Amino acid sequence: MTPQSDEDEVWRQIVASFNDTAERDSAEQPWPDSENVPAEPTRRVVKPSEELEEDLDEPEDKQDDDEDEEGHFVPPPPPPLPKLDLPAKLAWVALFGGPAYLLVAAVAHWQMEGWALFTAVAAFIGGFVALVVRMGDGPPNDSGWDDGAVL
């Protein structure tokens, strides 16, 4: 018998026994004894500390004062967006303008010429390529000597 035929025979046995019921011994206890839990859980009594009882007896005005003293965090305003040069602006317009023209033309059922389709697709691809080429592969010049996190 070849190893392939042995494997085929084992596979046939697995498939044939797919709908068979499990053995009675395994059905009585489906997991190990170490995972059995008692039928009724044990009860625990937790007493609050004396400090907590004192805090509960005091009025809630103290909590309002604490919130006023802490203040509210107001994040600083975000830095302004960087100024884009003309080639970057044109690349972004081409990247979104080409597909936008195709979408509007399709929704409005405009008759599109071959040159218009080619121009829209070429604008999209050209804008994508221009942005990727301008991206660069190194860190920015003003990043300093350390590329780690700033805390």
PyMOL CGO cylinders between C-alpha atoms (Angstrom):
from pymol import cmd
from pymol.cgo import CYLINDER

trace = [
    CYLINDER, 0.00, 0.00, 0.00, 1.32, 3.43, -0.89, 0.3, 1, 1, 1, 1, 1, 1,
    CYLINDER, 1.32, 3.43, -0.89, 1.32, 6.38, 1.53, 0.3, 1, 1, 1, 1, 1, 1,
    CYLINDER, 1.32, 6.38, 1.53, -1.21, 8.13, -0.70, 0.3, 1, 1, 1, 1, 1, 1,
    CYLINDER, -1.21, 8.13, -0.70, -3.70, 5.26, -0.46, 0.3, 1, 1, 1, 1, 1, 1,
    CYLINDER, -3.70, 5.26, -0.46, -3.29, 5.15, 3.35, 0.3, 1, 1, 1, 1, 1, 1,
    CYLINDER, -3.29, 5.15, 3.35, -4.06, 8.84, 3.48, 0.3, 1, 1, 1, 1, 1, 1,
    CYLINDER, -4.06, 8.84, 3.48, -7.08, 8.38, 1.24, 0.3, 1, 1, 1, 1, 1, 1,
    CYLINDER, -7.08, 8.38, 1.24, -8.39, 5.57, 3.46, 0.3, 1, 1, 1, 1, 1, 1,
    CYLINDER, -8.39, 5.57, 3.46, -8.00, 7.70, 6.62, 0.3, 1, 1, 1, 1, 1, 1,
    CYLINDER, -8.00, 7.70, 6.62, -9.81, 10.54, 4.87, 0.3, 1, 1, 1, 1, 1, 1,
    CYLINDER, -9.81, 10.54, 4.87, -12.69, 8.26, 3.88, 0.3, 1, 1, 1, 1, 1, 1,
    CYLINDER, -12.69, 8.26, 3.88, -13.00, 7.10, 7.52, 0.3, 1, 1, 1, 1, 1, 1,
    CYLINDER, -13.00, 7.10, 7.52, -13.15, 10.68, 8.75, 0.3, 1, 1, 1, 1, 1, 1,
    CYLINDER, -13.15, 10.68, 8.75, -15.82, 11.60, 6.24, 0.3, 1, 1, 1, 1, 1, 1,
    CYLINDER, -15.82, 11.60, 6.24, -17.84, 8.44, 6.97, 0.3, 1, 1, 1, 1, 1, 1,
    CYLINDER, -17.84, 8.44, 6.97, -17.84, 9.11, 10.72, 0.3, 1, 1, 1, 1, 1, 1,
    CYLINDER, -17.84, 9.11, 10.72, -18.79, 12.77, 10.39, 0.3, 1, 1, 1, 1, 1, 1,
    CYLINDER, -18.79, 12.77, 10.39, -22.44, 12.31, 11.45, 0.3, 1, 1, 1, 1, 1, 1,
    CYLINDER, -22.44, 12.31, 11.45, -21.78, 9.62, 14.09, 0.3, 1, 1, 1, 1, 1, 1,
    CYLINDER, -21.78, 9.62, 14.09, -22.68, 10.50, 17.67, 0.3, 1, 1, 1, 1, 1, 1,
    CYLINDER, -22.68, 10.50, 17.67, -19.98, 10.99, 20.28, 0.3, 1, 1, 1, 1, 1, 1,
    CYLINDER, -19.98, 10.99, 20.28, -19.00, 8.25, 22.71, 0.3, 1, 1, 1, 1, 1, 1,
    CYLINDER, -19.00, 8.25, 22.71, -20.97, 8.11, 25.93, 0.3, 1, 1, 1, 1, 1, 1,
    CYLINDER, -20.97, 8.11, 25.93, -17.89, 8.64, 28.15, 0.3, 1, 1, 1, 1, 1, 1,
    CYLINDER, -17.89, 8.64, 28.15, -16.97, 11.92, 26.49, 0.3, 1, 1, 1, 1, 1, 1,
    CYLINDER, -16.97, 11.92, 26.49, -20.56, 13.20, 26.66, 0.3, 1, 1, 1, 1, 1, 1,
    CYLINDER, -20.56, 13.20, 26.66, -20.74, 12.80, 30.46, 0.3, 1, 1, 1, 1, 1, 1,
    CYLINDER, -20.74, 12.80, 30.46, -17.80, 15.09, 31.13, 0.3, 1, 1, 1, 1, 1, 1,
    CYLINDER, -17.80, 15.09, 31.13, -16.88, 17.40, 28.26, 0.3, 1, 1, 1, 1, 1, 1,
    CYLINDER, -16.88, 17.40, 28.26, -13.99, 19.12, 30.09, 0.3, 1, 1, 1, 1, 1, 1,
    CYLINDER, -13.99, 19.12, 30.09, -11.35, 18.29, 32.72, 0.3, 1, 1, 1, 1, 1, 1,
    CYLINDER, -11.35, 18.29, 32.72, -12.20, 18.19, 36.43, 0.3, 1, 1, 1, 1, 1, 1,
    CYLINDER, -12.20, 18.19, 36.43, -9.94, 21.17, 37.11, 0.3, 1, 1, 1, 1, 1, 1,
    CYLINDER, -9.94, 21.17, 37.11, -12.37, 23.39, 35.17, 0.3, 1, 1, 1, 1, 1, 1,
    CYLINDER, -12.37, 23.39, 35.17, -15.48, 22.34, 37.08, 0.3, 1, 1, 1, 1, 1, 1,
    CYLINDER, -15.48, 22.34, 37.08, -16.95, 25.11, 39.23, 0.3, 1, 1, 1, 1, 1, 1,
    CYLINDER, -16.95, 25.11, 39.23, -19.14, 24.61, 42.30, 0.3, 1, 1, 1, 1, 1, 1,
    CYLINDER, -19.14, 24.61, 42.30, -22.88, 24.75, 41.71, 0.3, 1, 1, 1, 1, 1, 1,
    CYLINDER, -22.88, 24.75, 41.71, -23.34, 27.59, 44.21, 0.3, 1, 1, 1, 1, 1, 1,
    CYLINDER, -23.34, 27.59, 44.21, -20.70, 30.33, 44.25, 0.3, 1, 1, 1, 1, 1, 1,
    CYLINDER, -20.70, 30.33, 44.25, -19.15, 31.36, 47.55, 0.3, 1, 1, 1, 1, 1, 1,
    CYLINDER, -19.15, 31.36, 47.55, -20.37, 34.67, 48.94, 0.3, 1, 1, 1, 1, 1, 1,
    CYLINDER, -20.37, 34.67, 48.94, -17.98, 37.44, 49.89, 0.3, 1, 1, 1, 1, 1, 1,
    CYLINDER, -17.98, 37.44, 49.89, -18.70, 40.45, 52.04, 0.3, 1, 1, 1, 1, 1, 1,
    CYLINDER, -18.70, 40.45, 52.04, -16.79, 43.61, 51.22, 0.3, 1, 1, 1, 1, 1, 1,
    CYLINDER, -16.79, 43.61, 51.22, -16.85, 46.40, 53.78, 0.3, 1, 1, 1, 1, 1, 1,
    CYLINDER, -16.85, 46.40, 53.78, -16.11, 49.96, 52.62, 0.3, 1, 1, 1, 1, 1, 1,
    CYLINDER, -16.11, 49.96, 52.62, -13.15, 51.72, 54.18, 0.3, 1, 1, 1, 1, 1, 1,
    CYLINDER, -13.15, 51.72, 54.18, -13.62, 54.45, 56.80, 0.3, 1, 1, 1, 1, 1, 1,
    CYLINDER, -13.62, 54.45, 56.80, -12.43, 57.15, 54.37, 0.3, 1, 1, 1, 1, 1, 1,
    CYLINDER, -12.43, 57.15, 54.37, -15.10, 56.14, 51.89, 0.3, 1, 1, 1, 1, 1, 1,
    CYLINDER, -15.10, 56.14, 51.89, -17.78, 56.30, 54.57, 0.3, 1, 1, 1, 1, 1, 1,
    CYLINDER, -17.78, 56.30, 54.57, -16.64, 59.83, 55.50, 0.3, 1, 1, 1, 1, 1, 1,
    CYLINDER, -16.64, 59.83, 55.50, -16.75, 60.90, 51.85, 0.3, 1, 1, 1, 1, 1, 1,
    CYLINDER, -16.75, 60.90, 51.85, -20.25, 59.50, 51.50, 0.3, 1, 1, 1, 1, 1, 1,
    CYLINDER, -20.25, 59.50, 51.50, -21.44, 61.42, 54.58, 0.3, 1, 1, 1, 1, 1, 1,
    CYLINDER, -21.44, 61.42, 54.58, -20.16, 64.79, 53.24, 0.3, 1, 1, 1, 1, 1, 1,
    CYLINDER, -20.16, 64.79, 53.24, -22.34, 66.83, 50.86, 0.3, 1, 1, 1, 1, 1, 1,
    CYLINDER, -22.34, 66.83, 50.86, -21.75, 66.77, 47.12, 0.3, 1, 1, 1, 1, 1, 1,
    CYLINDER, -21.75, 66.77, 47.12, -20.69, 70.44, 47.07, 0.3, 1, 1, 1, 1, 1, 1,
    CYLINDER, -20.69, 70.44, 47.07, -17.10, 69.37, 47.71, 0.3, 1, 1, 1, 1, 1, 1,
    CYLINDER, -17.10, 69.37, 47.71, -17.07, 67.36, 44.49, 0.3, 1, 1, 1, 1, 1, 1,
    CYLINDER, -17.07, 67.36, 44.49, -18.27, 70.37, 42.48, 0.3, 1, 1, 1, 1, 1, 1,
    CYLINDER, -18.27, 70.37, 42.48, -15.47, 72.50, 43.96, 0.3, 1, 1, 1, 1, 1, 1,
    CYLINDER, -15.47, 72.50, 43.96, -12.86, 69.92, 42.94, 0.3, 1, 1, 1, 1, 1, 1,
    CYLINDER, -12.86, 69.92, 42.94, -14.05, 70.03, 39.34, 0.3, 1, 1, 1, 1, 1, 1,
    CYLINDER, -14.05, 70.03, 39.34, -13.77, 73.84, 39.28, 0.3, 1, 1, 1, 1, 1, 1,
    CYLINDER, -13.77, 73.84, 39.28, -10.28, 73.76, 40.79, 0.3, 1, 1, 1, 1, 1, 1,
    CYLINDER, -10.28, 73.76, 40.79, -8.97, 71.25, 38.27, 0.3, 1, 1, 1, 1, 1, 1,
    CYLINDER, -8.97, 71.25, 38.27, -10.10, 73.28, 35.30, 0.3, 1, 1, 1, 1, 1, 1,
    CYLINDER, -10.10, 73.28, 35.30, -10.88, 71.99, 31.88, 0.3, 1, 1, 1, 1, 1, 1,
    CYLINDER, -10.88, 71.99, 31.88, -8.18, 70.98, 29.41, 0.3, 1, 1, 1, 1, 1, 1,
    CYLINDER, -8.18, 70.98, 29.41, -8.28, 73.06, 26.28, 0.3, 1, 1, 1, 1, 1, 1,
    CYLINDER, -8.28, 73.06, 26.28, -5.94, 71.77, 23.59, 0.3, 1, 1, 1, 1, 1, 1,
    CYLINDER, -5.94, 71.77, 23.59, -3.79, 74.30, 21.76, 0.3, 1, 1, 1, 1, 1, 1,
    CYLINDER, -3.79, 74.30, 21.76, -4.94, 75.33, 18.31, 0.3, 1, 1, 1, 1, 1, 1,
    CYLINDER, -4.94, 75.33, 18.31, -3.61, 73.08, 15.54, 0.3, 1, 1, 1, 1, 1, 1,
    CYLINDER, -3.61, 73.08, 15.54, -0.76, 74.37, 13.42, 0.3, 1, 1, 1, 1, 1, 1,
    CYLINDER, -0.76, 74.37, 13.42, -1.71, 75.90, 10.08, 0.3, 1, 1, 1, 1, 1, 1,
    CYLINDER, -1.71, 75.90, 10.08, -1.72, 73.68, 7.02, 0.3, 1, 1, 1, 1, 1, 1,
    CYLINDER, -1.72, 73.68, 7.02, 1.45, 73.88, 4.95, 0.3, 1, 1, 1, 1, 1, 1,
    CYLINDER, 1.45, 73.88, 4.95, 1.40, 76.09, 1.88, 0.3, 1, 1, 1, 1, 1, 1,
    CYLINDER, 1.40, 76.09, 1.88, 1.39, 74.06, -1.32, 0.3, 1, 1, 1, 1, 1, 1,
    CYLINDER, 1.39, 74.06, -1.32, 3.29, 75.09, -4.43, 0.3, 1, 1, 1, 1, 1, 1,
    CYLINDER, 3.29, 75.09, -4.43, 1.67, 75.08, -7.86, 0.3, 1, 1, 1, 1, 1, 1,
    CYLINDER, 1.67, 75.08, -7.86, 2.80, 71.57, -8.97, 0.3, 1, 1, 1, 1, 1, 1,
    CYLINDER, 2.80, 71.57, -8.97, 1.43, 70.03, -5.76, 0.3, 1, 1, 1, 1, 1, 1,
    CYLINDER, 1.43, 70.03, -5.76, -1.90, 71.82, -6.20, 0.3, 1, 1, 1, 1, 1, 1,
    CYLINDER, -1.90, 71.82, -6.20, -2.14, 70.67, -9.81, 0.3, 1, 1, 1, 1, 1, 1,
    CYLINDER, -2.14, 70.67, -9.81, -1.34, 67.07, -8.79, 0.3, 1, 1, 1, 1, 1, 1,
    CYLINDER, -1.34, 67.07, -8.79, -4.13, 67.08, -6.18, 0.3, 1, 1, 1, 1, 1, 1,
    CYLINDER, -4.13, 67.08, -6.18, -6.60, 68.60, -8.66, 0.3, 1, 1, 1, 1, 1, 1,
    CYLINDER, -6.60, 68.60, -8.66, -5.67, 65.96, -11.25, 0.3, 1, 1, 1, 1, 1, 1,
    CYLINDER, -5.67, 65.96, -11.25, -5.89, 63.14, -8.71, 0.3, 1, 1, 1, 1, 1, 1,
    CYLINDER, -5.89, 63.14, -8.71, -9.44, 64.00, -7.67, 0.3, 1, 1, 1, 1, 1, 1,
    CYLINDER, -9.44, 64.00, -7.67, -10.59, 65.90, -10.77, 0.3, 1, 1, 1, 1, 1, 1,
    CYLINDER, -10.59, 65.90, -10.77, -10.24, 63.05, -13.25, 0.3, 1, 1, 1, 1, 1, 1,
    CYLINDER, -10.24, 63.05, -13.25, -12.42, 60.55, -11.36, 0.3, 1, 1, 1, 1, 1, 1,
    CYLINDER, -12.42, 60.55, -11.36, -14.83, 63.34, -10.36, 0.3, 1, 1, 1, 1, 1, 1,
    CYLINDER, -14.83, 63.34, -10.36, -15.37, 64.24, -14.03, 0.3, 1, 1, 1, 1, 1, 1,
    CYLINDER, -15.37, 64.24, -14.03, -15.97, 60.58, -14.91, 0.3, 1, 1, 1, 1, 1, 1,
    CYLINDER, -15.97, 60.58, -14.91, -18.45, 60.20, -12.04, 0.3, 1, 1, 1, 1, 1, 1,
    CYLINDER, -18.45, 60.20, -12.04, -20.39, 63.35, -12.93, 0.3, 1, 1, 1, 1, 1, 1,
    CYLINDER, -20.39, 63.35, -12.93, -20.43, 62.41, -16.62, 0.3, 1, 1, 1, 1, 1, 1,
    CYLINDER, -20.43, 62.41, -16.62, -21.72, 58.91, -15.83, 0.3, 1, 1, 1, 1, 1, 1,
    CYLINDER, -21.72, 58.91, -15.83, -24.45, 60.17, -13.46, 0.3, 1, 1, 1, 1, 1, 1,
    CYLINDER, -24.45, 60.17, -13.46, -25.55, 62.89, -15.89, 0.3, 1, 1, 1, 1, 1, 1,
    CYLINDER, -25.55, 62.89, -15.89, -25.52, 60.44, -18.85, 0.3, 1, 1, 1, 1, 1, 1,
    CYLINDER, -25.52, 60.44, -18.85, -23.22, 62.66, -20.87, 0.3, 1, 1, 1, 1, 1, 1,
    CYLINDER, -23.22, 62.66, -20.87, -21.85, 61.29, -24.11, 0.3, 1, 1, 1, 1, 1, 1,
    CYLINDER, -21.85, 61.29, -24.11, -18.10, 60.95, -23.45, 0.3, 1, 1, 1, 1, 1, 1,
    CYLINDER, -18.10, 60.95, -23.45, -15.60, 61.06, -26.30, 0.3, 1, 1, 1, 1, 1, 1,
    CYLINDER, -15.60, 61.06, -26.30, -12.55, 58.84, -26.30, 0.3, 1, 1, 1, 1, 1, 1,
    CYLINDER, -12.55, 58.84, -26.30, -10.17, 61.73, -25.75, 0.3, 1, 1, 1, 1, 1, 1,
    CYLINDER, -10.17, 61.73, -25.75, -12.16, 62.92, -22.67, 0.3, 1, 1, 1, 1, 1, 1,
    CYLINDER, -12.16, 62.92, -22.67, -11.98, 59.46, -21.09, 0.3, 1, 1, 1, 1, 1, 1,
    CYLINDER, -11.98, 59.46, -21.09, -8.27, 59.23, -21.84, 0.3, 1, 1, 1, 1, 1, 1,
    CYLINDER, -8.27, 59.23, -21.84, -7.63, 62.70, -20.40, 0.3, 1, 1, 1, 1, 1, 1,
    CYLINDER, -7.63, 62.70, -20.40, -9.54, 61.95, -17.17, 0.3, 1, 1, 1, 1, 1, 1,
    CYLINDER, -9.54, 61.95, -17.17, -7.73, 58.64, -16.60, 0.3, 1, 1, 1, 1, 1, 1,
    CYLINDER, -7.73, 58.64, -16.60, -4.36, 60.15, -17.53, 0.3, 1, 1, 1, 1, 1, 1,
    CYLINDER, -4.36, 60.15, -17.53, -4.97, 63.06, -15.11, 0.3, 1, 1, 1, 1, 1, 1,
    CYLINDER, -4.97, 63.06, -15.11, -5.70, 60.63, -12.29, 0.3, 1, 1, 1, 1, 1, 1,
    CYLINDER, -5.70, 60.63, -12.29, -2.61, 58.52, -12.96, 0.3, 1, 1, 1, 1, 1, 1,
    CYLINDER, -2.61, 58.52, -12.96, -0.42, 61.58, -13.55, 0.3, 1, 1, 1, 1, 1, 1,
    CYLINDER, -0.42, 61.58, -13.55, -1.58, 63.24, -10.33, 0.3, 1, 1, 1, 1, 1, 1,
    CYLINDER, -1.58, 63.24, -10.33, -0.90, 60.06, -8.35, 0.3, 1, 1, 1, 1, 1, 1,
    CYLINDER, -0.90, 60.06, -8.35, 2.56, 59.63, -9.86, 0.3, 1, 1, 1, 1, 1, 1,
    CYLINDER, 2.56, 59.63, -9.86, 3.43, 63.30, -9.29, 0.3, 1, 1, 1, 1, 1, 1,
    CYLINDER, 3.43, 63.30, -9.29, 2.46, 63.13, -5.62, 0.3, 1, 1, 1, 1, 1, 1,
    CYLINDER, 2.46, 63.13, -5.62, 4.39, 59.89, -5.04, 0.3, 1, 1, 1, 1, 1, 1,
    CYLINDER, 4.39, 59.89, -5.04, 7.51, 61.22, -6.78, 0.3, 1, 1, 1, 1, 1, 1,
    CYLINDER, 7.51, 61.22, -6.78, 7.41, 64.45, -4.77, 0.3, 1, 1, 1, 1, 1, 1,
    CYLINDER, 7.41, 64.45, -4.77, 6.90, 62.56, -1.51, 0.3, 1, 1, 1, 1, 1, 1,
    CYLINDER, 6.90, 62.56, -1.51, 10.58, 61.71, -1.04, 0.3, 1, 1, 1, 1, 1, 1,
    CYLINDER, 10.58, 61.71, -1.04, 12.01, 58.74, 0.80, 0.3, 1, 1, 1, 1, 1, 1,
    CYLINDER, 12.01, 58.74, 0.80, 13.78, 60.32, 3.75, 0.3, 1, 1, 1, 1, 1, 1,
    CYLINDER, 13.78, 60.32, 3.75, 12.83, 62.18, 6.91, 0.3, 1, 1, 1, 1, 1, 1,
    CYLINDER, 12.83, 62.18, 6.91, 12.12, 65.91, 6.67, 0.3, 1, 1, 1, 1, 1, 1,
    CYLINDER, 12.12, 65.91, 6.67, 15.11, 68.23, 6.95, 0.3, 1, 1, 1, 1, 1, 1,
    CYLINDER, 15.11, 68.23, 6.95, 13.82, 69.83, 10.16, 0.3, 1, 1, 1, 1, 1, 1,
    CYLINDER, 13.82, 69.83, 10.16, 13.28, 66.54, 12.03, 0.3, 1, 1, 1, 1, 1, 1,
    CYLINDER, 13.28, 66.54, 12.03, 16.56, 66.77, 13.99, 0.3, 1, 1, 1, 1, 1, 1,
    CYLINDER, 16.56, 66.77, 13.99, 18.87, 63.93, 14.94, 0.3, 1, 1, 1, 1, 1, 1,
    CYLINDER, 18.87, 63.93, 14.94, 16.21, 61.78, 16.68, 0.3, 1, 1, 1, 1, 1, 1,
    CYLINDER, 16.21, 61.78, 16.68, 13.22, 60.18, 14.95, 0.3, 1, 1, 1, 1, 1, 1,
    CYLINDER, 13.22, 60.18, 14.95, 11.64, 59.00, 18.23, 0.3, 1, 1, 1, 1, 1, 1,
    CYLINDER, 11.64, 59.00, 18.23, 8.40, 59.96, 19.89, 0.3, 1, 1, 1, 1, 1, 1,
    CYLINDER, 8.40, 59.96, 19.89, 7.90, 63.36, 21.46, 0.3, 1, 1, 1, 1, 1, 1,
    CYLINDER, 7.90, 63.36, 21.46, 6.36, 63.28, 24.92, 0.3, 1, 1, 1, 1, 1, 1,
]
cmd.load_cgo(trace, "trace")
